Amino acid sequence: MKNWMKLFLVWAAAFGLYAFARIEGSIVASTLWWSFFVLAAYWTIFMIYPVTAANVSRRVTTKRLVSGQTMDVQLQVERKYPFLVGIVTLEETPPPRLATSTNVIITPVDRFFRRTETVHYEIEQIHRGIHVFDRTVLHVRDVFGLFDRKRTLRLETVVEVSPAELPFDLPRDEQVGGRGEQYRRTRTYTEVANTTSGVREYAAGDRIGRIDWKASARRGNLMTKTFDQEQEKKLSLVFVPSTTAGHEEAFERSLSLLVGAIRQLERKNLPFELYVIEEQVRLFHLPDQSAEVGHYLLTATPEPEGRLVERVKRNLPQEVGNLILISPLETKWVREMMNETQGSYHLYTANEVTT
């Protein structure tokens, strides 16, 4: 029933009691009439008084939001005009993709008079992404619970929830060969590409044990030395966001693996590139484009499965290097890409690591 209909019935009852008191003339009838008149006046004032006039602010108190954790939200309410009310609540509906449960969160406010009140509520198991709180509803009821008034306050708060970070072991001491050939060997990010022998003059700091004194004497104070020509191996992260329906959890875990890999490489101060194999392959140079990568991690969505070889051959450099491949699942398209394209792959999936 609408509030105005309730108020109409209240005053109809009040006039009925007044007529009964005038006709009856007893003290009981007069007492009933005056008691109900006070209630009708209170309810009328409650309906016309600005009881919902208030300032509300929202703040997320959790410092760094990561998927899977609990988010604490603080609401601060300040009434502008005092009035005797019964129950006051703040009602908020979480953004649709923030958590599994999207039920309305009802938070009671105590001592709702002319003062500032602060209330808290929590949302458990939050999900990755950029989420927007756009409104809150102030719900005020009278002391007897007969009338209630609501006011929707437009209050926007943008929340960024980053993917969780899973532990990631870089393939520092193990590697796979290109084109499907698999083997294990000691490997660092800078590897000796070839070894040549030459002749040069003796320089300060040369190790005495490596000098061929006889050959040096014959060549007139020259010496022979084995030169190790080192070729710096280029390190690239390749992320394949394709997965099938029903494997959204595997996609989220692969994003967490990607975050772990990026953090490990940043801790070692290693420059690297990130390739995201979507319909159009995206390239990020790190650490220069860290902000762009952070935005992608917040907004990434799974791609439908499809053939990957042509995209990789067309966009990835064909030079030899370390390629760390991260994918939600080890699908046939991923295996085909590892077998038919150049580069040394090290595959990480949401469930296991394949070398």
C-alpha positions as CSV (number, residue, x, y, z in Angstrom):
1,M,0.0,0.0,0.0
2,K,1.2,3.5,-0.9
3,N,2.2,5.8,1.9
4,W,-0.4,8.4,0.9
5,M,-3.1,5.7,1.1
6,K,-1.9,4.7,4.6
7,L,-2.0,8.4,5.7
8,F,-5.6,8.7,4.2
9,L,-6.7,5.7,6.3
10,V,-5.0,7.1,9.4
11,W,-6.9,10.4,9.2
12,A,-10.1,8.6,8.3
13,A,-9.7,6.6,11.5
14,A,-8.9,9.8,13.4
15,F,-12.1,11.5,12.2
16,G,-14.0,8.3,13.1
17,L,-12.7,8.4,16.6
18,Y,-13.4,12.1,16.9
19,A,-17.0,11.5,15.9
20,F,-17.3,8.6,18.3
21,A,-15.9,10.7,21.2
22,R,-18.4,13.5,20.4
23,I,-21.3,11.1,20.3
24,E,-20.2,9.0,23.3
25,G,-18.9,11.8,25.4
26,S,-17.1,9.4,27.8
27,I,-13.5,9.8,29.1
28,V,-12.4,6.6,27.4
29,A,-13.6,7.8,23.9
30,S,-11.9,11.2,24.4
31,T,-8.6,9.5,25.5
32,L,-8.7,7.3,22.4
33,W,-9.3,10.3,20.2
34,W,-6.5,12.4,21.6
35,S,-4.0,9.5,21.7
36,F,-4.7,8.7,18.1
37,F,-4.6,12.3,17.1
38,V,-1.0,12.6,18.4
39,L,0.0,9.5,16.4
40,A,-1.7,10.9,13.2
41,A,0.1,14.2,13.7
42,Y,3.5,12.4,14.1
43,W,2.9,10.3,11.0
44,T,1.9,13.4,9.0
45,I,5.0,15.3,10.0
46,F,7.1,12.2,9.2
47,M,5.7,12.2,5.7
48,I,6.3,15.9,5.0
49,Y,9.5,16.4,6.9
50,P,12.8,15.9,5.0
51,V,13.9,12.9,7.0
52,T,15.9,11.5,4.1
53,A,18.0,14.7,3.7
54,A,21.5,13.4,4.4
55,N,25.1,13.4,3.0
56,V,26.5,10.0,2.3
57,S,30.1,9.1,1.2
58,R,31.6,5.7,0.3
59,R,35.2,4.6,0.7
60,V,36.9,1.2,0.1
61,T,39.2,0.7,3.0
62,T,41.1,-2.3,1.6
63,K,44.4,-1.0,0.3
64,R,45.1,-3.4,-2.6
65,L,42.2,-5.3,-4.0
66,V,43.0,-8.8,-5.4
67,S,40.6,-11.3,-6.6
68,G,39.5,-13.9,-4.1
69,Q,39.9,-11.6,-1.0
70,T,37.4,-9.8,1.1
71,M,36.6,-6.2,0.4
72,D,35.7,-3.8,3.2
73,V,33.4,-0.8,2.4
74,Q,32.9,2.1,4.6
75,L,29.8,4.3,4.4
76,Q,29.6,7.7,6.2
77,V,26.2,9.3,6.8
78,E,25.4,12.7,8.1
79,R,21.8,13.8,8.7
80,K,21.0,17.5,7.9
81,Y,17.8,17.8,10.1
82,P,17.1,15.9,13.3
83,F,13.9,14.0,13.7
84,L,12.6,11.1,15.8
85,V,12.8,8.0,13.5
86,G,12.8,4.3,14.2
87,I,14.9,2.3,11.8
88,V,17.4,3.6,9.3
89,T,19.3,1.4,6.8
90,L,21.6,1.9,3.8
91,E,20.9,-0.5,1.0
92,E,23.5,-1.2,-1.7
93,T,23.5,-3.6,-4.7
94,P,27.1,-4.8,-5.6
95,P,28.1,-4.5,-9.2
96,P,27.0,-7.6,-11.2
97,R,30.4,-9.1,-11.7
98,L,32.1,-8.1,-8.4
99,A,31.1,-11.2,-6.5
100,T,29.2,-14.4,-6.8
101,S,26.3,-13.2,-4.7
102,T,24.5,-10.1,-6.0
103,N,22.0,-9.8,-3.2
104,V,21.2,-6.3,-1.8
105,I,23.4,-5.5,1.2
106,I,21.4,-3.9,4.0
107,T,23.4,-2.1,6.6
108,P,21.7,-0.6,9.7
109,V,22.6,2.8,11.0
110,D,22.3,3.5,14.7
111,R,21.5,6.8,16.5
112,F,20.4,8.5,13.3
113,F,20.2,12.1,14.5
114,R,22.2,15.2,13.6
115,R,25.6,13.6,13.7
116,T,27.9,11.6,11.6
117,E,27.6,7.9,11.6
118,T,30.1,5.4,10.0
119,V,29.1,1.9,9.1
120,H,31.0,-1.0,7.4
121,Y,30.1,-4.0,5.4
122,E,32.2,-6.7,3.6
123,I,32.0,-8.4,0.3
124,E,33.7,-11.8,0.2
125,Q,35.4,-13.6,-2.8
126,I,35.5,-10.6,-5.1
127,H,36.3,-11.1,-8.8
128,R,38.8,-9.5,-11.1
129,G,37.8,-6.5,-13.1
130,I,36.8,-2.8,-13.0
131,H,33.6,-2.4,-11.1
132,V,31.4,0.6,-10.4
133,F,29.2,1.3,-7.4
134,D,26.7,3.8,-8.8
135,R,24.1,4.4,-6.0
136,T,23.0,3.8,-2.5
137,V,19.5,3.8,-1.1
138,L,18.6,5.5,2.2
139,H,15.7,3.8,3.8
140,V,14.0,5.5,6.8
141,R,11.1,4.0,8.8
142,D,9.0,5.6,11.6
143,V,9.1,4.5,15.2
144,F,6.1,2.2,14.7
145,G,7.1,0.8,11.4
146,L,3.9,1.9,9.6
147,F,5.5,4.4,7.2
148,D,8.8,4.3,5.4
149,R,10.6,6.6,3.0
150,K,13.4,5.9,0.5
151,R,15.8,8.1,-1.3
152,T,18.3,7.0,-4.0
153,L,21.6,8.8,-3.7
154,R,23.8,8.8,-6.8
155,L,27.2,7.9,-5.4
156,E,29.8,6.6,-7.9
157,T,32.9,4.6,-6.7
158,V,35.2,2.8,-9.2
159,V,36.9,-0.3,-7.8
160,E,39.8,-2.0,-9.6
161,V,40.3,-5.7,-8.6
162,S,43.6,-7.1,-9.8
163,P,44.1,-10.8,-10.6
164,A,45.8,-12.8,-7.8
165,E,49.4,-13.7,-8.2
166,L,50.4,-17.4,-8.3
167,P,54.0,-18.5,-7.7
168,F,55.9,-18.8,-10.9
169,D,59.3,-20.5,-11.5
170,L,61.2,-19.1,-14.4
171,P,62.7,-21.6,-16.9
172,R,66.3,-20.5,-16.0
173,D,67.9,-23.9,-15.9
174,E,65.7,-25.9,-18.3
175,Q,64.5,-25.3,-21.8
176,V,62.9,-27.0,-24.7
177,G,64.1,-26.9,-28.3
178,G,62.2,-25.4,-31.2
179,R,59.9,-27.3,-33.5
180,G,58.9,-29.9,-31.0
181,E,62.3,-31.2,-30.2
182,Q,62.5,-31.6,-26.5
183,Y,65.7,-31.8,-24.4
184,R,67.1,-30.6,-21.1
185,R,70.3,-28.7,-20.6
186,T,71.8,-26.0,-18.4
187,R,70.6,-22.6,-19.7
188,T,70.8,-19.0,-18.7
189,Y,69.3,-15.9,-20.3
190,T,72.7,-15.1,-21.9
191,E,74.1,-18.1,-23.6
192,V,77.3,-18.8,-25.6
193,A,76.3,-18.8,-29.2
194,N,79.7,-19.8,-30.8
195,T,83.3,-20.0,-29.8
196,T,86.2,-18.8,-32.0
197,S,90.0,-18.7,-31.7
198,G,92.0,-15.6,-32.6
199,V,95.1,-13.6,-31.8
200,R,95.3,-10.3,-30.0
201,E,97.7,-8.3,-27.9
202,Y,98.0,-9.1,-24.2
203,A,95.8,-6.9,-22.1
204,A,95.9,-6.2,-18.3
205,G,93.6,-8.5,-16.5
206,D,94.1,-11.5,-18.7
207,R,94.3,-14.8,-16.8
208,I,97.8,-16.2,-16.7
209,G,96.6,-19.8,-16.9
210,R,95.0,-19.1,-20.3
211,I,98.1,-17.6,-22.0
212,D,99.9,-19.8,-24.5
213,W,103.5,-18.6,-23.7
214,K,105.2,-20.5,-26.4
215,A,102.9,-19.3,-29.1
216,S,103.0,-15.8,-27.8
217,A,106.8,-15.8,-27.8
218,R,106.9,-16.9,-31.4
219,R,104.4,-14.2,-32.4
220,G,106.3,-11.4,-30.8
221,N,104.6,-10.6,-27.5
222,L,101.2,-11.6,-28.9
223,M,99.0,-14.2,-27.4
224,T,96.2,-16.6,-28.4
225,K,92.9,-16.6,-26.6
226,T,89.6,-18.3,-27.0
227,F,86.9,-15.7,-27.4
228,D,83.4,-16.5,-26.3
229,Q,81.0,-14.6,-28.4
230,E,77.9,-14.3,-26.4
231,Q,74.5,-13.7,-27.9
232,E,71.9,-12.3,-25.6
233,K,68.8,-14.4,-25.8
234,K,65.6,-12.4,-26.2
235,L,62.9,-13.2,-23.6
236,S,59.3,-13.1,-24.5
237,L,56.0,-13.9,-22.7
238,V,53.3,-15.3,-24.9
239,F,49.8,-15.4,-23.4
240,V,47.0,-17.4,-25.2
241,P,43.6,-16.4,-23.6
242,S,41.6,-18.9,-25.7
243,T,39.5,-21.4,-23.8
244,T,36.2,-23.3,-24.1
245,A,33.0,-22.4,-22.3
246,G,32.9,-23.6,-18.7
247,H,36.6,-23.1,-18.1
248,E,36.5,-19.6,-16.8
249,E,38.3,-20.6,-13.7
250,A,41.2,-22.0,-15.7
251,F,41.4,-18.6,-17.6
252,E,41.6,-16.7,-14.3
253,R,44.3,-19.0,-13.0
254,S,46.3,-18.5,-16.2
255,L,46.0,-14.7,-15.7
256,S,47.4,-15.2,-12.2
257,L,50.3,-17.2,-13.6
258,L,50.9,-14.3,-16.0
259,V,51.0,-11.9,-13.1
260,G,53.5,-14.1,-11.3
261,A,55.7,-14.3,-14.4
262,I,55.7,-10.6,-14.9
263,R,56.5,-9.9,-11.2
264,Q,59.4,-12.4,-11.3
265,L,60.9,-10.8,-14.4
266,E,60.5,-7.3,-13.0
267,R,62.3,-8.4,-9.8
268,K,65.2,-9.6,-11.9
269,N,65.2,-6.3,-13.9
270,L,65.0,-8.2,-17.1
271,P,63.5,-6.4,-20.2
272,F,61.0,-8.5,-22.0
273,E,58.0,-8.4,-24.3
274,L,54.5,-9.7,-23.8
275,Y,52.5,-11.1,-26.8
276,V,48.8,-11.6,-26.3
277,I,47.5,-14.0,-29.0
278,E,44.0,-12.7,-29.7
279,E,42.3,-12.2,-33.0
280,Q,44.8,-9.3,-33.4
281,V,48.1,-10.1,-31.7
282,R,48.9,-7.4,-29.1
283,L,52.5,-6.5,-28.2
284,F,53.6,-4.9,-24.9
285,H,57.1,-3.8,-24.2
286,L,57.9,-4.1,-20.5
287,P,58.6,-2.4,-18.2
288,D,57.8,0.6,-20.4
289,Q,54.2,-0.3,-20.9
290,S,53.4,-1.5,-17.4
291,A,50.3,0.7,-17.2
292,E,48.8,-0.8,-20.4
293,V,49.5,-4.3,-19.2
294,G,47.8,-3.5,-15.9
295,H,44.7,-2.3,-17.7
296,Y,44.7,-5.5,-19.9
297,L,44.9,-7.7,-16.8
298,L,41.9,-5.9,-15.3
299,T,39.7,-6.2,-18.5
300,A,40.9,-9.4,-20.2
301,T,38.2,-11.8,-21.3
302,P,38.6,-15.3,-22.7
303,E,38.8,-15.8,-26.5
304,P,37.1,-18.6,-28.4
305,E,39.4,-21.4,-29.5
306,G,40.9,-21.2,-33.0
307,R,44.0,-21.9,-35.1
308,L,47.0,-20.0,-33.7
309,V,49.9,-20.9,-36.0
310,E,49.2,-18.2,-38.6
311,R,48.8,-15.5,-36.1
312,V,52.1,-16.4,-34.4
313,K,54.1,-16.7,-37.6
314,R,52.7,-13.4,-38.8
315,N,53.4,-11.4,-35.6
316,L,56.1,-13.0,-33.5
317,P,59.8,-12.5,-34.5
318,Q,61.4,-15.6,-36.0
319,E,64.7,-15.2,-34.2
320,V,65.8,-17.8,-31.6
321,G,64.9,-16.9,-28.0
322,N,63.2,-17.9,-24.9
323,L,59.4,-18.0,-25.3
324,I,57.4,-18.5,-22.1
325,L,53.9,-19.6,-23.2
326,I,51.0,-19.3,-20.7
327,S,47.6,-20.7,-21.6
328,P,44.5,-21.8,-19.7
329,L,44.5,-25.2,-21.2
330,E,46.9,-27.3,-23.3
331,T,44.7,-27.6,-26.4
332,K,45.5,-29.0,-29.8
333,W,45.9,-25.5,-31.2
334,V,48.6,-24.7,-28.5
335,R,50.4,-28.0,-29.3
336,E,50.3,-27.3,-33.0
337,M,51.7,-23.8,-32.4
338,M,54.6,-25.2,-30.3
339,N,55.4,-27.8,-33.0
340,E,55.2,-25.7,-36.2
341,T,56.7,-22.3,-35.2
342,Q,60.3,-21.4,-34.4
343,G,61.5,-20.6,-30.9
344,S,62.1,-22.5,-27.7
345,Y,58.8,-22.8,-25.8
346,H,58.2,-23.4,-22.2
347,L,54.5,-24.0,-21.6
348,Y,52.6,-23.1,-18.4
349,T,48.9,-24.0,-18.1
350,A,46.4,-23.4,-15.3
351,N,47.0,-27.0,-14.0
352,E,50.6,-27.9,-14.8
353,V,53.9,-26.9,-16.5
354,T,55.0,-28.7,-19.6
355,T,58.7,-28.5,-20.7
